[in-house]
Structures are given as structure tokens and as C-alpha cells.
Amino acid sequence: MNPELIAPPIDSRRAKLASRAAEQILADVMQLGWPVGHVLGSESELLERYGVSRAVLREAIRLVEHQHIARMRRGTGGGLVIDEPDVDAVIGPTIIYLLRTDATLDEIFDTRIVLEELVAELVADRATETDIAAIRETLDYEAHGNVADYRLLHTQLAASTGNPVLKLFVETFSRVINFHFNDTAALPADFEQEVCRAHDQLARAILTHDAGLARERMRRHLSAEADFVRSQPSTVQRLDPSDALAGSDSDKRGEALARQIVADILGNPPGTFIGSEATLMDKYQASRAVLREAIRILEYQQIALTRRGPGGGLFVTAPDIVALTDIIAIYLRRHGVNTRHLEEVRTWLELAVVERVAANLKADGAEAIRHALDTESGQGFALAFNKREDFHSVLGGLTGNRALELVHRVTMRLGWQFFAEFATSDPRSGEFARADVIEPAHRGIAEALIAGDTEVAIMRMRAHMTATSPTR
């Protein structure tokens, strides 16, 4: 194979410099308050500000464009313009990740129930008069036979929590479930009445501020929906790529091509050869510029990797949660996520994770937990986290639920980002993250899990989350 026909790879040193420059651009955007439309500077001004080469800066700009942080505008008054992260730019990569990890409908429903139980509890505790009026309006709308969107109340409730994490993931998993089952013709005649009845009962618990009852009714409602969807002959446990990867007419050509390549490589193991640049240009009838833009997206999302030299080309990589968690974290930072949002979701998730791990823990899982504890002790929490070998990450993986593990990882990733910021501005913030506090707590939870004592494991996890809360 002619190496000249292979798309140039991103130089590893340049990639690191570009990544750091992209992080600095993001930091500057957040420092400014994310004023959409504001021009950060021309290329020459940015070169001087960030002290990098033109090649590194342009690679950094491609990164922030993929992340919808900023975009380059040409011409008079042009420069790097602050952009608005779009929810579809988050949901799209999330769907690709779930497809590539073979996540099932059962995993999506399980995760959705975990999240929406928390939504019901929080809204019951903190609903304002404005929220109550909006809920009543939705119920009245549904009561008059206008149930066009069965999940409208659910997304409305998630928004009412004021928690961007819950709002994003409730909407994301609602959309994913629609891909699993979108045959409205299969709905029974009384389906709308059952939805209205369940929503009315749920709302009554919320409007009377009965958090426990609201949580129970949400679980019952979503469990019934899950049972119904699973029972339909048109339902599949795994997503249909042709539906899940469908784009819109407004998509850029590079983005559309990237999705097409994803659809074609699904199911192929890591290391599978996709093709040379010339082969892919011919196969997809794409220009070199469009193909290279698609390849940048695939590489950024760690879906594929370009290799040079004899036998080189574009190859499938293993699904990696890191790039996706960064995309989601950026979106959430833009939408005002803070430590209190993370804390209320993270504690709930950790308890759900412990419960699921305890129910299915086997010998190899127990060994993985012990290895995580040893890694933390020997290498420190930060390095263990970066390698996904820390105690909490290992527990997330042992749930066997790819969707739940994703939400869990995102909250941890954001937590680490906030901790790094606090540690820089106030060294005293590290008091709650001392090794002599965390290590015994992790070992205590691990001992209870390995012994099969679910109740004690959950109790210890709750105490651990409280003791390490930066907002306590």
C-alpha cells in the first residue's frame, strides 16, 4: 500500500499540545461567561495568546469546533467565535457509544429508572409554584387527548429539578428508548388513558410534596412501560444502526460521512482495517477535505485511528468512554453544572451501583475490587482514576450496565475537574479527599460487598459520600 494514500495522522506531540491549547480555549470561554457570538481573537492574536505553532493552533481549533465550544469565522470581523454546545451534539456521540458497546434496552430502562426516581424525589421536595402550574398544564393537555409526546412530563420534571445532569440524561435515554421502539401503531387503544392515569398519580404525589410516594410511583410507571415495550414483537434489545445513526439535512458533510462510516464498522473488532484514504474517497464518493473532516471526528471520538507506513490506513479502535465523557462534561459546564448538582446525582448513583454489584458479584469481580484498592494505595487516586482502575470506576464497570456506567463516569469526571479547580484556588479543599480517610472507607465498602452484605455496603457508601462531600 502506498503510504502517500493514507490520511496524515495527528502527530502525538502535536496532539498533546493541541489538546492543551483546546483546554485553554475552553477555560477562557468559561472565564468570560460563555458569551455566544463573542470573538475570542483572530488567528494571529490566538497564536500570540497561546504561544503555539500555527499547525497546533489549527488542530486545537478543530477540537473546539467538534466540541461546539467555538468555530472559526472567515472574512471581515472574523476569528474564533464562541459557539453554543447543542444537545444533539451530545446525544449523537452517546448513541454511537451505546451502539458500539452493545448496550441493551434493559440497561437503558434500568438507568432511566435510577435517574427518574431521583427526579421525582427532588421535584417533590423543591417544586415551585411555577413548576406546579407547568405540571398542571401538561396534565390538562394530556387529559384532552393530546398525548403526542409520552415523555413530555418526564423531561419537564427533569428540568424542574434544576439539575443539568438529570435534564440531559433523562432526555438522552428517552430518545434512545424511542429508537428501540417507535411503532406507535402497536400501541393498544387504552394506552393513552393508562399514561394519563400514571402521570396523574405521579403528579399528585409530587404536588403534595410526598417524595417517597413520588419515587415509588415513578418506578412503578417506568417499570410498567419497560414491561410493555419489551413484550412487543417490534421491540429489539439492541439499537438498529440505520435508525439510531440517521442524521438531518442540516448536518455538515463530514459529520454525515463520519456517521456512515460508524454504521459500516459496527460489530468489527478493534484493529479491523477500514481502508486507505484513496479507497474511502472512492467508496463514499467524498472529497479529500470531507473525508479528512470525517476522520478527525472519528479520531476525536476515539472510534477509529489512522496509522502510517506499510499496511497503514484507518483502523477501528476499541470503544472508549473518555472522549464521550469529555464531550458531555463540556456541555454540562456550559449549562451551569456545579458541585451540588453532581453531589446529589453522584450519591444516588453510587448507591445504585453498590446495590447492583452486590446482587451479582462473582469471584473475578471481587478480585477486580481488590486490585482497584491496591492500585489506589500504590499509585494514588488520580492516576488510578485516569486508568479507570480506581475503586469507584471498577464498581461502575461491575454493574454490567453500560448506560449506568456512562452516567457514573461523567459525574466522576466532572467531580475531578471541580476538585482540581478548588485545589488550585483553596488548598484546604483537599481535606475531604485525604488518603487516610478515603482508603479505609473504600476497604470497608469492599469488605461488605465481598461478604455479600448489601445493606452494610450501601450504608458505608452513603457515609463515605457524605464524608467526602466538598459542600458538606
N, C-alpha and C positions, 0 to 999 in steps of 0.2 A: 504493500500500500504506500502510495506517495504521501510523505508527511506534509507536503505543501497543501494537500487537500483537506487537512484536518483543521478545524477551527482553533485558533491560538488559545492555549489555556491561560488562566489567570495565574500569573507568577505568584508563588506562595508569599514571597516577601512583600510584593506589591499589594497582594490581597489583604495582608495584615495591616499595612499602612492605610489602605483604602477603608478597611473596616473601622480603624481607629478614627479616621477623618469623618466617616459617616456618623460615628458615635458622637463626635464633637459637634457636627452639624445638628444632630438631634438635641444635644444638650443646649445649644444656642437657641434652637426653636422653642424649647420648653422654657428657657430662661426669659424669652421675650413674651411668653404667654400664648404661644402658638397663634399669632395673628395671620390667619389665612389671607393670601394675596400679597403679603409683605415681601419685598425683595431683599434677600439676605446680602446680595452683592453680585457684581459681575464676576466672570471667571478670573480676571486679573486680580480683583480685590480678594477673592476667595483664596487664590494661590498665595497671596501675601499673608492673609489671616491664618491659614492653616499650615503654612510652611512645608508644602509637599510639592511634588512634581506635577506637571500637567496631566500625565498619564494616571497618576494615583488619584488626583482630584476627580478626573472624569470617571474613574471606576467607583469612587465614593458617591458621585452624583447618581450613577446608575443604581447604586444600592438604595439611596434615599428615594429615588423615583419608584423603585419596586415596592418600597415600604410605604409609599404615598405620604412621605414626610414633606418632600419638596420636589419641584420639577424645573427643568431648565427652559427658560423662555428666550427665544432669539429676537433680535431686532432692537429698535429704539426702546429704551426703558426696560430692556430685558435683563436677564440674570437668573439666579436661583430663587424661585418663588415658593413660598411656604404653601403647602398643599393641605387638603383635608383628608385624613385617613377614612376610607369608606368601609362600611360594614361588610360589603360584598368582597372587598379585598382581603378580609379576614376569613369570611366563611368559605370562600373558594379554596384557599390552601388547606383549611381544616377538613373540608370534604375530601380533597386529594389524599391527605394524611390518613383519614379513616378508611378510604378505599385501599390504600397501599398496605395498611396494617391489617386489613381484612376484618375490621370491626363489624360486629353483628347488630341486628336490630335489638336483640335482648340487651346488649351492652348500652346502646343508646337510650333505651327506655329506663334501664336501671339508673343511669347517670341523670337522666331527666327527673326521675322521681326524687333522687337525692337533692338536687338543686331546687326543685319546685316545692318540696316540703319546707325547705328553709325560706323560700319566698313567702309562702303562706304564713309562716310564723312571724316573719319580720313585718309584713304588711299589717297583720292583725295587731301587732304591737304599736306600729307607728303611722297608720293611715291618717291622713289629714282630711279636713272637710272637702278639699278639692279632690282628693283621691276617692272619697266616698261618693261624691257627685259623679265622677267619671265611671266608677264601677256600676252605679245605678243606671246610668245612661246606656252602658253596654248591655246590661241585663234586660233593660226595656227594649233595646234594639233587637236582641235575640228573641225575646218573647213574642215579637211581632213577625216572626218567621224570617228574619234577616241574618241567618247564621251562615254567611258566606265564608267566614274565616273562623274555624272552630278553635283557633288558638289565640284569637284576639284578646280575650280576657287574660290569658296566661302571660302574653307579652306585656299587657297593660299592668298586671300585678308586679311583674319583674321590674318594670320601670319605676313603679311606686316604691320599691324598696330603697331607691336612691343609690343602689349599688351597681356600678358599671359592669362588674364581673358577672353578676347574676343576669343582668339585662342582656349582655352579649351572648352568654351561653344558652340561656333559655331560647332566644331567637334562633341561634345556630342549630340546636338539636331539634327544635320544632321543624325547621326547614329540612333537616336531614330525614326526619321521620316521613315528611311528605314525599321524599324521593323513594322511600321504601314502599309506601302505599299511597297512590294518588288516583285510585279507581273509585271515584265518587258514585259511579253507577251501582257499585256493590253495596252501598250503604242501605240498611233497612229503612222502611218507611218511618219508623218511630225514632230514628237516630237523632234527629234534631231535638225532639222532645226530651230524650234522655240527656243530651248535652246540656240543654237549658235547665233541666232539673238538677243535674250535678253542679252546674255553675251557680245556680241559685242557692243551693245548700252551702256551697263553699263560701259564697259571698256573705251569707247570713252569719257564718262563724267569724269571718273577718270583720264585718261591720259591728259585731257585738264584742270585738276585741278578745275573742276566745282563741288564743294562739294554738293551744293543744288540739282543740277540735278542728280548727282550720287546717292544721298539719295533717290530721288523720283523714279529713275529707279530701284533701288534695291527693294523698296517697291512694285512697280508695278509687277516686275518679281516674287517675292516671293508670292505675293497675287494671281497671276495667277496660280502659281504652287499649292498653297493651294487649290484653287477652283477646279483644275483638280483632285488632289488626293482625295478630298472629294467626287467628283462625281463618282468615280469608285466603282463598286459593290463589289470589293475585299477589299475595304478600311474599316477599323473599327476605331471608335473613341478611343477605348481603346486597349492597347497593349495585344497581345497574349503571355501569360507567356511562352509557350513552345518555342517560337522563341526568346523572349527577354532574357530568362534566360539560353539559350544554351551556354555551355562553350567550351573549347578547350581541345585537348588531353593532352596538357602540364599542365593543371590545377592540383594542388595538390588535393588529395582525400578529405581532409577536406573542401576545398573550393567548390569542386563539390557537396559534400553532403549538405553543407550549402545552395547552390542554389536549390537543390532538395527539401529541407525542406521548403524554401521560397515558391516555386511553390505550394507545398501541402497546405500551410496555407493561401495563398492569399484569401481574402474575409472573413476570420474568424475574428470576433470582438476581441478587446483586452480582455485578460483574458481567451481565449479559451485554454483548455488543449491540449498539443501536444502529450505528452507521457512521461513515465519514461525512464530512461537510458536503462534498460533491454528491454523494449518494442521497443524503437527506434533502438537499436542494432539489434534486430530480424527483424524489419520491413525493414530496409535498408541494412541488411546483412553487417554491418560495425563493425569493431573492436572498442573496448572501446577508444583507442587512437584517431582514426579517428573521432569518434562521438564527443569526447570532444573537438577536434580541431574545428569541425563544430560549436559546441555550443559556443565556445569562439568567433568565428566570428559573430554569430547571436547576442550574447550579446553585443559585441563591437559596432556593427551597430544598436543596440537597436531594434532588430527585435523580439527577444524572451528573456525570463528571466527564470532562474532556481530558484525554491523555494524548501526548505527542509521541512521535517516534514510530518505529516499525510496529505494526499491529495496533496503532493508536486509533483514536476516534472517540465517539460519545458512548459512554457505558452507564448502565443502570447502577445506582448506589442503593444502599440499604436505607429504608425509611428512618429518618432522624427527626426526633421531636424538637431538637434545639432551634432550628431555623423557624419552625412554626411558632414556638413559644415566644421568640423574639418579635415576630410579626404581631402576635396577639398582644404582647406586652406594650408595644408601641401604640397600638390602637387604644388600649385601656388608659395609658398615661395621657393620651390626648383627651380622653373623656373623663379626666378628673379622678382616676382611681387613687385612693390613699390607703394608709396603713390600717385604718379602721375597717374599710371595705374588705381588705384582704384578711384581716383578723377574723371577722365574722364568718367569711366563707371558708377560710383555711381550717378553723377549728371544727366546723361542721364536716368538712371533707375528711379530715384526719380521723374523726370518729367513725365515719362511714367506711374508710379504708381499713381500719383496725377490725371492724365487725366482719368485713368480707374476707380479710386474710385469716382471721381466727376460724372462720367456718370451713376453710378449705386448705389449711396449712398442711403440707406434707414434708417429708424428710429433707428434700432438696431445698424447699422454701426455708426451713429452719436453718439450714446450712448457709443459705444466702443472707439471712438476717445476721448470723454470727460473723460472716465475712464483712458485712457492712459495718458492724460495730468495731471490728479490728481495723478496717480501713480508716474510719474516723479517728480512732485512737492513734494510729501510726502516721497518718498523713494530714490530719486536720479536717475540719468540716468543709471548708471552702473547696479544697482540692477534691475531696470525696464527692461533693455536690456536682462539681464540673464534670466529673467522670460518671455521674449518675450511679455511684456506688455508696452514697450516704444512706443512713437508716430510713429516712422518710421516702426517698426515691425508690428504694428497694421494696418497701411496703406497697407503694403505689403500683409497682410492676407485678407484685404477687397477687393483686386483686384479680388479674386476668381480664380486666375491663379496660380496653384501650381508650375509650372515651373518658372514663373517670380518671385514668392515669394522666390524660392530657390536661384536664382542668386542674388536677392536683399539681402537675408540674408547672403550669402557668402561674398559679398562686405562689408557689415556692420561688419561681424565678423573679417575680415582682418583689417578693419579700426580700430576697437577697439584694436587689437593686436599691430598695429603700434603706436597707440596713447599711449598705456601702455609703449612701449619702449621709445618713445620720452619723456614722462612724467618722466621716471626714469632718463634719461640722461640729460634732459634740462627742468627744472620745468617751464620755461617761455612758453613752448609749450602749456600749459593748458589755455593760454589766450583766444584762439579761441573757447574753449569749456566751457566758463563760463555760469553758470545757468542764470545769468541776461541777457545774450544775447540769449541763446537758447530757454528758456521758452516763452518769448514774440513772438519769431519767430514761434514756434510751434502753439501757440494760434492764431496767425494771419492767418496761413495757415488753421487751423481747422475752424475758423470762415468763411473763404471764401468757404471752402468745404461744410460746413453745410448750408450756404446760397445759394449754387448752383452756385456760381460764379467761373467757371472753370478757366477763363483767369487770374483772380486775384490770385487764388490759385497757379497756375503754376508760375506766376510772383514772388510771395512771396517765393515759394520753390526755385526757381533759385537764388534769392537774399540770401536766407538762406544758400544754399550750397556754394555760393561764400564767404559769411562772415565767415563760419566755416571751410574754406579750410586751411589745415596746410601748403600748399605750396604757398599760395597767397603772 
